[in-house]
Amino acid sequence: MTTRSTLDWDVAQTTNVDIDDESFEATVRLVVPIVFGLVTVLGLVGNLLVIAVAIHHKTRNTTSVLIVGLAIADLVFIVVCVPFTATIYVLPVWPFGIPFCKVS
């Protein structure tokens, strides 16, 4: 009799895990685009402000040049990598086709 109750308990736990997995996936599909959108907007605004301040003050020392270079690299990363990473969480399959998968 203990074996049967243990089996029933395992089945009940498996069913709850499936429900929890579905709700977790639904939560991820809702939260991840919001978080990635915030990262994209804040990253774009922040890095563009850094570049604008550096251009406005026209300082040409090594530190300013390195900071502007870092801001430009960060902008490229935000524009190229963040949207592709977001699609991994939102879309279950690669939406860009096999040739683009081979290139990236």
Distance bins in CASP14 RR format, pairs under 12 A and 6 or more apart:
PFRMAT RR
TARGET T0000
AUTHOR 0000-0000-0000
RMODE 2
METHOD distances of the structure
MODEL  1
1 7 0 0 0 0 0 1 0 0 0 0 0
1 8 0 0 0 0 0 1 0 0 0 0 0
2 8 0 0 0 0 0 1 0 0 0 0 0
2 9 0 0 0 0 0 1 0 0 0 0 0
3 9 0 0 0 0 0 1 0 0 0 0 0
3 10 0 0 0 0 0 1 0 0 0 0 0
4 10 0 0 0 0 0 1 0 0 0 0 0
4 11 0 0 0 0 0 1 0 0 0 0 0
5 11 0 0 0 0 0 1 0 0 0 0 0
5 12 0 0 0 0 0 1 0 0 0 0 0
6 12 0 0 0 0 0 1 0 0 0 0 0
6 13 0 0 0 0 0 1 0 0 0 0 0
7 13 0 0 0 0 0 1 0 0 0 0 0
7 14 0 0 0 0 0 1 0 0 0 0 0
8 14 0 0 0 0 0 1 0 0 0 0 0
8 15 0 0 0 0 0 1 0 0 0 0 0
9 15 0 0 0 0 0 1 0 0 0 0 0
9 16 0 0 0 0 0 1 0 0 0 0 0
10 16 0 0 0 0 0 1 0 0 0 0 0
10 17 0 0 0 0 0 1 0 0 0 0 0
11 17 0 0 0 0 0 1 0 0 0 0 0
11 18 0 0 0 0 0 1 0 0 0 0 0
12 18 0 0 0 0 0 1 0 0 0 0 0
12 19 0 0 0 0 0 1 0 0 0 0 0
13 19 0 0 0 0 0 1 0 0 0 0 0
13 20 0 0 0 0 0 1 0 0 0 0 0
14 20 0 0 0 0 0 1 0 0 0 0 0
14 21 0 0 0 0 0 1 0 0 0 0 0
15 21 0 0 0 0 0 1 0 0 0 0 0
15 22 0 0 0 0 0 1 0 0 0 0 0
16 22 0 0 0 0 0 1 0 0 0 0 0
16 23 0 0 0 0 0 1 0 0 0 0 0
17 23 0 0 0 0 0 1 0 0 0 0 0
17 24 0 0 0 0 1 0 0 0 0 0 0
18 24 0 0 0 0 0 1 0 0 0 0 0
18 25 0 0 0 0 0 1 0 0 0 0 0
19 25 0 0 0 0 0 1 0 0 0 0 0
19 26 0 0 0 0 0 1 0 0 0 0 0
20 26 0 0 0 0 0 1 0 0 0 0 0
20 27 0 0 0 0 0 1 0 0 0 0 0
21 27 0 0 0 0 0 1 0 0 0 0 0
21 28 0 0 0 0 0 1 0 0 0 0 0
22 28 0 0 0 0 0 1 0 0 0 0 0
22 29 0 0 0 0 0 1 0 0 0 0 0
23 29 0 0 0 0 0 1 0 0 0 0 0
23 30 0 0 0 0 0 1 0 0 0 0 0
24 30 0 0 0 0 0 1 0 0 0 0 0
24 31 0 0 0 0 0 1 0 0 0 0 0
24 32 0 0 0 0 0 1 0 0 0 0 0
24 89 0 0 0 0 0 1 0 0 0 0 0
25 31 0 0 0 0 0 1 0 0 0 0 0
25 32 0 0 0 0 0 1 0 0 0 0 0
25 89 0 0 0 0 1 0 0 0 0 0 0
25 90 0 0 0 0 0 1 0 0 0 0 0
25 92 0 0 0 0 1 0 0 0 0 0 0
26 32 0 0 0 0 0 1 0 0 0 0 0
26 90 0 0 0 0 0 1 0 0 0 0 0
27 33 0 0 0 0 0 1 0 0 0 0 0
27 34 0 0 0 0 0 1 0 0 0 0 0
27 35 0 0 0 0 0 1 0 0 0 0 0
27 89 0 0 0 0 0 1 0 0 0 0 0
28 34 0 0 0 0 0 1 0 0 0 0 0
28 35 0 0 0 0 0 1 0 0 0 0 0
28 36 0 0 0 0 0 1 0 0 0 0 0
28 86 0 0 0 0 0 1 0 0 0 0 0
28 88 0 0 0 0 0 1 0 0 0 0 0
28 89 1 0 1 0 0 0 0 0 0 0 0
28 90 0 0 0 0 1 0 0 0 0 0 0
28 91 0 0 0 0 0 1 0 0 0 0 0
28 92 0 0 0 0 0 1 0 0 0 0 0
29 35 0 0 0 0 0 1 0 0 0 0 0
29 36 0 0 0 0 0 1 0 0 0 0 0
29 86 0 0 0 0 0 1 0 0 0 0 0
29 87 0 0 0 0 0 1 0 0 0 0 0
29 88 0 0 0 0 0 1 0 0 0 0 0
29 89 1 0 0 1 0 0 0 0 0 0 0
29 90 1 0 1 0 0 0 0 0 0 0 0
29 91 0 0 0 0 1 0 0 0 0 0 0
29 92 0 0 0 0 1 0 0 0 0 0 0
30 36 0 0 0 0 0 1 0 0 0 0 0
30 89 0 0 0 0 0 1 0 0 0 0 0
30 90 0 0 0 0 1 0 0 0 0 0 0
31 37 0 0 0 0 0 1 0 0 0 0 0
31 38 0 0 0 0 0 1 0 0 0 0 0
31 86 0 0 0 0 0 1 0 0 0 0 0
31 89 0 0 0 0 1 0 0 0 0 0 0
31 90 0 0 0 0 0 1 0 0 0 0 0
32 38 0 0 0 0 0 1 0 0 0 0 0
32 39 0 0 0 0 0 1 0 0 0 0 0
32 82 0 0 0 0 0 1 0 0 0 0 0
32 83 0 0 0 0 0 1 0 0 0 0 0
32 85 0 0 0 0 1 0 0 0 0 0 0
32 86 1 0 0 1 0 0 0 0 0 0 0
32 87 0 0 0 0 1 0 0 0 0 0 0
32 88 0 0 0 0 1 0 0 0 0 0 0
32 89 1 0 1 0 0 0 0 0 0 0 0
32 90 1 0 0 1 0 0 0 0 0 0 0
32 91 0 0 0 0 0 1 0 0 0 0 0
33 39 0 0 0 0 0 1 0 0 0 0 0
33 40 0 0 0 0 0 1 0 0 0 0 0
33 82 0 0 0 0 0 1 0 0 0 0 0
33 83 0 0 0 0 0 1 0 0 0 0 0
33 85 0 0 0 0 0 1 0 0 0 0 0
33 86 1 0 0 1 0 0 0 0 0 0 0
33 87 0 0 0 0 1 0 0 0 0 0 0
33 88 0 0 0 0 0 1 0 0 0 0 0
33 89 1 0 0 1 0 0 0 0 0 0 0
33 90 1 0 1 0 0 0 0 0 0 0 0
33 91 0 0 0 0 0 1 0 0 0 0 0
34 40 0 0 0 0 0 1 0 0 0 0 0
34 41 0 0 0 0 0 1 0 0 0 0 0
34 86 0 0 0 0 0 1 0 0 0 0 0
34 89 0 0 0 0 0 1 0 0 0 0 0
34 90 0 0 0 0 0 1 0 0 0 0 0
35 41 0 0 0 0 0 1 0 0 0 0 0
35 42 0 0 0 0 0 1 0 0 0 0 0
35 82 0 0 0 0 0 1 0 0 0 0 0
35 85 0 0 0 0 0 1 0 0 0 0 0
35 86 0 0 0 0 1 0 0 0 0 0 0
35 89 0 0 0 0 1 0 0 0 0 0 0
35 90 0 0 0 0 0 1 0 0 0 0 0
36 42 0 0 0 0 0 1 0 0 0 0 0
36 43 0 0 0 0 0 1 0 0 0 0 0
36 78 0 0 0 0 1 0 0 0 0 0 0
36 81 0 0 0 0 0 1 0 0 0 0 0
36 82 1 0 1 0 0 0 0 0 0 0 0
36 83 1 0 0 1 0 0 0 0 0 0 0
36 84 0 0 0 0 0 1 0 0 0 0 0
36 85 1 0 0 1 0 0 0 0 0 0 0
36 86 1 0 1 0 0 0 0 0 0 0 0
36 87 0 0 0 0 1 0 0 0 0 0 0
36 88 0 0 0 0 0 1 0 0 0 0 0
36 89 1 0 0 1 0 0 0 0 0 0 0
36 90 0 0 0 0 1 0 0 0 0 0 0
37 43 0 0 0 0 1 0 0 0 0 0 0
37 44 0 0 0 0 1 0 0 0 0 0 0
37 45 0 0 0 0 0 1 0 0 0 0 0
37 78 0 0 0 0 1 0 0 0 0 0 0
37 82 1 0 0 1 0 0 0 0 0 0 0
37 83 0 0 0 0 1 0 0 0 0 0 0
37 85 0 0 0 0 0 1 0 0 0 0 0
37 86 1 0 0 1 0 0 0 0 0 0 0
37 89 0 0 0 0 0 1 0 0 0 0 0
37 90 0 0 0 0 0 1 0 0 0 0 0
38 44 0 0 0 0 0 1 0 0 0 0 0
38 45 0 0 0 0 0 1 0 0 0 0 0
38 78 0 0 0 0 0 1 0 0 0 0 0
38 82 0 0 0 0 0 1 0 0 0 0 0
38 86 0 0 0 0 0 1 0 0 0 0 0
39 45 0 0 0 0 0 1 0 0 0 0 0
39 46 0 0 0 0 0 1 0 0 0 0 0
39 47 0 0 0 0 0 1 0 0 0 0 0
39 74 0 0 0 0 0 1 0 0 0 0 0
39 77 0 0 0 0 0 1 0 0 0 0 0
39 78 1 0 0 1 0 0 0 0 0 0 0
39 79 0 0 0 0 0 1 0 0 0 0 0
39 81 0 0 0 0 0 1 0 0 0 0 0
39 82 1 0 0 1 0 0 0 0 0 0 0
39 83 0 0 0 0 0 1 0 0 0 0 0
39 85 0 0 0 0 1 0 0 0 0 0 0
39 86 0 0 0 0 1 0 0 0 0 0 0
40 46 0 0 0 0 0 1 0 0 0 0 0
40 47 0 0 0 0 0 1 0 0 0 0 0
40 74 0 0 0 0 0 1 0 0 0 0 0
40 75 0 0 0 0 0 1 0 0 0 0 0
40 77 0 0 0 0 0 1 0 0 0 0 0
40 78 1 0 1 0 0 0 0 0 0 0 0
40 79 0 0 0 0 1 0 0 0 0 0 0
40 80 0 0 0 0 0 1 0 0 0 0 0
40 81 0 0 0 0 0 1 0 0 0 0 0
40 82 1 0 1 0 0 0 0 0 0 0 0
40 83 1 0 0 1 0 0 0 0 0 0 0
40 84 0 0 0 0 0 1 0 0 0 0 0
40 85 0 0 0 0 0 1 0 0 0 0 0
40 86 0 0 0 0 1 0 0 0 0 0 0
41 47 0 0 0 0 0 1 0 0 0 0 0
41 48 0 0 0 0 0 1 0 0 0 0 0
41 78 0 0 0 0 1 0 0 0 0 0 0
41 82 0 0 0 0 0 1 0 0 0 0 0
42 48 0 0 0 0 0 1 0 0 0 0 0
42 49 0 0 0 0 0 1 0 0 0 0 0
42 74 0 0 0 0 0 1 0 0 0 0 0
42 78 0 0 0 0 1 0 0 0 0 0 0
42 82 0 0 0 0 0 1 0 0 0 0 0
43 49 0 0 0 0 1 0 0 0 0 0 0
43 50 0 0 0 0 1 0 0 0 0 0 0
43 51 0 0 0 0 0 1 0 0 0 0 0
43 71 0 0 0 0 1 0 0 0 0 0 0
43 74 1 0 0 1 0 0 0 0 0 0 0
43 75 1 0 0 1 0 0 0 0 0 0 0
43 76 0 0 0 0 0 1 0 0 0 0 0
43 77 0 0 0 0 1 0 0 0 0 0 0
43 78 1 0 1 0 0 0 0 0 0 0 0
43 79 0 0 0 0 1 0 0 0 0 0 0
43 82 0 0 0 0 1 0 0 0 0 0 0
44 50 0 0 0 0 0 1 0 0 0 0 0
44 51 0 0 0 0 0 1 0 0 0 0 0
44 71 0 0 0 0 0 1 0 0 0 0 0
44 74 0 0 0 0 1 0 0 0 0 0 0
44 75 1 0 0 1 0 0 0 0 0 0 0
44 76 0 0 0 0 0 1 0 0 0 0 0
44 77 0 0 0 0 0 1 0 0 0 0 0
44 78 1 0 0 1 0 0 0 0 0 0 0
44 79 1 0 0 1 0 0 0 0 0 0 0
44 82 0 0 0 0 1 0 0 0 0 0 0
44 83 0 0 0 0 0 1 0 0 0 0 0
45 51 0 0 0 0 0 1 0 0 0 0 0
45 52 0 0 0 0 0 1 0 0 0 0 0
45 71 0 0 0 0 0 1 0 0 0 0 0
45 74 0 0 0 0 0 1 0 0 0 0 0
45 75 0 0 0 0 0 1 0 0 0 0 0
45 78 0 0 0 0 0 1 0 0 0 0 0
46 52 0 0 0 0 1 0 0 0 0 0 0
46 53 0 0 0 0 1 0 0 0 0 0 0
46 70 0 0 0 0 0 1 0 0 0 0 0
46 71 1 0 0 1 0 0 0 0 0 0 0
46 74 0 0 0 0 1 0 0 0 0 0 0
46 75 0 0 0 0 1 0 0 0 0 0 0
46 78 0 0 0 0 1 0 0 0 0 0 0
47 53 0 0 0 0 0 1 0 0 0 0 0
47 54 0 0 0 0 0 1 0 0 0 0 0
47 67 0 0 0 0 0 1 0 0 0 0 0
47 68 0 0 0 0 1 0 0 0 0 0 0
47 69 0 0 0 0 1 0 0 0 0 0 0
47 70 0 0 0 0 1 0 0 0 0 0 0
47 71 1 0 1 0 0 0 0 0 0 0 0
47 72 1 0 0 1 0 0 0 0 0 0 0
47 73 0 0 0 0 1 0 0 0 0 0 0
47 74 1 0 1 0 0 0 0 0 0 0 0
47 75 1 0 1 0 0 0 0 0 0 0 0
47 76 0 0 0 0 1 0 0 0 0 0 0
47 77 0 0 0 0 1 0 0 0 0 0 0
47 78 1 0 0 1 0 0 0 0 0 0 0
47 79 0 0 0 0 0 1 0 0 0 0 0
48 54 0 0 0 0 0 1 0 0 0 0 0
48 55 0 0 0 0 0 1 0 0 0 0 0
48 68 0 0 0 0 0 1 0 0 0 0 0
48 71 1 0 0 1 0 0 0 0 0 0 0
48 72 0 0 0 0 0 1 0 0 0 0 0
48 74 0 0 0 0 0 1 0 0 0 0 0
48 75 1 0 0 1 0 0 0 0 0 0 0
48 78 0 0 0 0 0 1 0 0 0 0 0
48 79 0 0 0 0 0 1 0 0 0 0 0
49 55 0 0 0 0 0 1 0 0 0 0 0
49 56 0 0 0 0 0 1 0 0 0 0 0
49 67 0 0 0 0 0 1 0 0 0 0 0
49 68 0 0 0 0 0 1 0 0 0 0 0
49 71 0 0 0 0 1 0 0 0 0 0 0
49 74 0 0 0 0 0 1 0 0 0 0 0
49 75 0 0 0 0 0 1 0 0 0 0 0
50 56 0 0 0 0 0 1 0 0 0 0 0
50 57 0 0 0 0 0 1 0 0 0 0 0
50 64 0 0 0 0 1 0 0 0 0 0 0
50 66 0 0 0 0 0 1 0 0 0 0 0
50 67 1 0 0 1 0 0 0 0 0 0 0
50 68 1 0 0 1 0 0 0 0 0 0 0
50 69 0 0 0 0 1 0 0 0 0 0 0
50 70 0 0 0 0 1 0 0 0 0 0 0
50 71 1 0 1 0 0 0 0 0 0 0 0
50 72 0 0 0 0 1 0 0 0 0 0 0
50 73 0 0 0 0 0 1 0 0 0 0 0
50 74 0 0 0 0 1 0 0 0 0 0 0
50 75 0 0 0 0 1 0 0 0 0 0 0
51 57 0 0 0 0 0 1 0 0 0 0 0
51 64 0 0 0 0 0 1 0 0 0 0 0
51 65 0 0 0 0 0 1 0 0 0 0 0
51 67 0 0 0 0 1 0 0 0 0 0 0
51 68 1 0 1 0 0 0 0 0 0 0 0
51 69 0 0 0 0 1 0 0 0 0 0 0
51 70 0 0 0 0 0 1 0 0 0 0 0
51 71 1 0 1 0 0 0 0 0 0 0 0
51 72 1 0 0 1 0 0 0 0 0 0 0
51 73 0 0 0 0 0 1 0 0 0 0 0
51 74 0 0 0 0 0 1 0 0 0 0 0
51 75 0 0 0 0 1 0 0 0 0 0 0
52 58 0 0 0 0 0 1 0 0 0 0 0
52 68 0 0 0 0 0 1 0 0 0 0 0
52 71 0 0 0 0 1 0 0 0 0 0 0
53 59 0 0 0 0 1 0 0 0 0 0 0
53 64 0 0 0 0 1 0 0 0 0 0 0
53 67 0 0 0 0 1 0 0 0 0 0 0
53 68 0 0 0 0 1 0 0 0 0 0 0
53 71 0 0 0 0 1 0 0 0 0 0 0
54 60 0 0 0 0 1 0 0 0 0 0 0
54 61 0 0 0 0 0 1 0 0 0 0 0
54 63 0 0 0 0 1 0 0 0 0 0 0
54 64 1 0 1 0 0 0 0 0 0 0 0
54 65 0 0 0 0 1 0 0 0 0 0 0
54 66 0 0 0 0 0 1 0 0 0 0 0
54 67 1 0 0 1 0 0 0 0 0 0 0
54 68 1 0 1 0 0 0 0 0 0 0 0
54 69 0 0 0 0 1 0 0 0 0 0 0
54 70 0 0 0 0 0 1 0 0 0 0 0
54 71 1 0 0 1 0 0 0 0 0 0 0
54 72 0 0 0 0 0 1 0 0 0 0 0
55 64 0 0 0 0 1 0 0 0 0 0 0
55 65 0 0 0 0 0 1 0 0 0 0 0
55 67 0 0 0 0 0 1 0 0 0 0 0
55 68 0 0 0 0 1 0 0 0 0 0 0
55 71 0 0 0 0 0 1 0 0 0 0 0
55 72 0 0 0 0 0 1 0 0 0 0 0
56 64 0 0 0 0 0 1 0 0 0 0 0
56 68 0 0 0 0 0 1 0 0 0 0 0
57 63 0 0 0 0 0 1 0 0 0 0 0
57 64 1 0 0 1 0 0 0 0 0 0 0
57 67 0 0 0 0 0 1 0 0 0 0 0
57 68 0 0 0 0 0 1 0 0 0 0 0
58 64 0 0 0 0 1 0 0 0 0 0 0
58 65 0 0 0 0 0 1 0 0 0 0 0
58 68 0 0 0 0 0 1 0 0 0 0 0
59 65 0 0 0 0 1 0 0 0 0 0 0
59 66 0 0 0 0 0 1 0 0 0 0 0
59 67 0 0 0 0 1 0 0 0 0 0 0
59 68 0 0 0 0 1 0 0 0 0 0 0
60 66 0 0 0 0 0 1 0 0 0 0 0
60 68 0 0 0 0 0 1 0 0 0 0 0
61 67 0 0 0 0 1 0 0 0 0 0 0
61 68 0 0 0 0 0 1 0 0 0 0 0
62 68 0 0 0 0 0 1 0 0 0 0 0
62 69 0 0 0 0 0 1 0 0 0 0 0
63 69 0 0 0 0 0 1 0 0 0 0 0
63 70 0 0 0 0 0 1 0 0 0 0 0
64 70 0 0 0 0 0 1 0 0 0 0 0
64 71 0 0 0 0 0 1 0 0 0 0 0
65 71 0 0 0 0 0 1 0 0 0 0 0
65 72 0 0 0 0 0 1 0 0 0 0 0
66 72 0 0 0 0 0 1 0 0 0 0 0
66 73 0 0 0 0 0 1 0 0 0 0 0
67 73 0 0 0 0 0 1 0 0 0 0 0
67 74 0 0 0 0 0 1 0 0 0 0 0
68 74 0 0 0 0 0 1 0 0 0 0 0
68 75 0 0 0 0 0 1 0 0 0 0 0
69 75 0 0 0 0 1 0 0 0 0 0 0
69 76 0 0 0 0 0 1 0 0 0 0 0
69 77 0 0 0 0 0 1 0 0 0 0 0
70 76 0 0 0 0 0 1 0 0 0 0 0
70 77 0 0 0 0 0 1 0 0 0 0 0
71 77 0 0 0 0 0 1 0 0 0 0 0
71 78 0 0 0 0 0 1 0 0 0 0 0
72 78 0 0 0 0 0 1 0 0 0 0 0
72 79 0 0 0 0 0 1 0 0 0 0 0
73 79 0 0 0 0 0 1 0 0 0 0 0
73 80 0 0 0 0 0 1 0 0 0 0 0
73 81 0 0 0 0 0 1 0 0 0 0 0
74 80 0 0 0 0 0 1 0 0 0 0 0
74 81 0 0 0 0 0 1 0 0 0 0 0
74 82 0 0 0 0 0 1 0 0 0 0 0
75 81 0 0 0 0 0 1 0 0 0 0 0
75 82 0 0 0 0 0 1 0 0 0 0 0
76 82 0 0 0 0 0 1 0 0 0 0 0
77 83 0 0 0 0 0 1 0 0 0 0 0
77 84 0 0 0 0 0 1 0 0 0 0 0
77 85 0 0 0 0 0 1 0 0 0 0 0
78 84 0 0 0 0 0 1 0 0 0 0 0
78 85 0 0 0 0 0 1 0 0 0 0 0
78 86 0 0 0 0 0 1 0 0 0 0 0
80 86 0 0 0 0 0 1 0 0 0 0 0
80 104 0 0 0 0 1 0 0 0 0 0 0
81 87 0 0 0 0 0 1 0 0 0 0 0
81 88 0 0 0 0 0 1 0 0 0 0 0
81 104 0 0 0 0 0 1 0 0 0 0 0
82 88 0 0 0 0 0 1 0 0 0 0 0
82 89 0 0 0 0 0 1 0 0 0 0 0
83 89 0 0 0 0 0 1 0 0 0 0 0
83 90 0 0 0 0 0 1 0 0 0 0 0
83 91 0 0 0 0 0 1 0 0 0 0 0
83 95 0 0 0 0 0 1 0 0 0 0 0
83 96 0 0 0 0 0 1 0 0 0 0 0
84 90 0 0 0 0 0 1 0 0 0 0 0
84 91 0 0 0 0 0 1 0 0 0 0 0
84 94 0 0 0 0 1 0 0 0 0 0 0
84 95 0 0 0 0 0 1 0 0 0 0 0
84 96 0 0 0 0 1 0 0 0 0 0 0
84 100 0 0 0 0 1 0 0 0 0 0 0
84 101 0 0 0 0 0 1 0 0 0 0 0
84 103 0 0 0 0 0 1 0 0 0 0 0
84 104 1 0 0 1 0 0 0 0 0 0 0
85 91 0 0 0 0 0 1 0 0 0 0 0
85 104 0 0 0 0 0 1 0 0 0 0 0
86 95 0 0 0 0 0 1 0 0 0 0 0
87 93 0 0 0 0 1 0 0 0 0 0 0
87 94 0 0 0 0 1 0 0 0 0 0 0
87 95 1 0 0 1 0 0 0 0 0 0 0
87 96 0 0 0 0 1 0 0 0 0 0 0
87 100 0 0 0 0 0 1 0 0 0 0 0
87 101 0 0 0 0 0 1 0 0 0 0 0
87 104 0 0 0 0 0 1 0 0 0 0 0
88 94 0 0 0 0 1 0 0 0 0 0 0
88 95 0 0 0 0 0 1 0 0 0 0 0
88 96 0 0 0 0 0 1 0 0 0 0 0
88 104 0 0 0 0 0 1 0 0 0 0 0
91 97 0 0 0 0 0 1 0 0 0 0 0
93 101 0 0 0 0 0 1 0 0 0 0 0
94 100 0 0 0 0 1 0 0 0 0 0 0
94 101 1 0 1 0 0 0 0 0 0 0 0
94 102 0 0 0 0 0 1 0 0 0 0 0
94 103 0 0 0 0 0 1 0 0 0 0 0
94 104 0 0 0 0 1 0 0 0 0 0 0
95 101 0 0 0 0 0 1 0 0 0 0 0
96 102 0 0 0 0 0 1 0 0 0 0 0
96 103 0 0 0 0 1 0 0 0 0 0 0
96 104 0 0 0 0 1 0 0 0 0 0 0
97 103 0 0 0 0 0 1 0 0 0 0 0
97 104 0 0 0 0 0 1 0 0 0 0 0
98 104 0 0 0 0 0 1 0 0 0 0 0
END
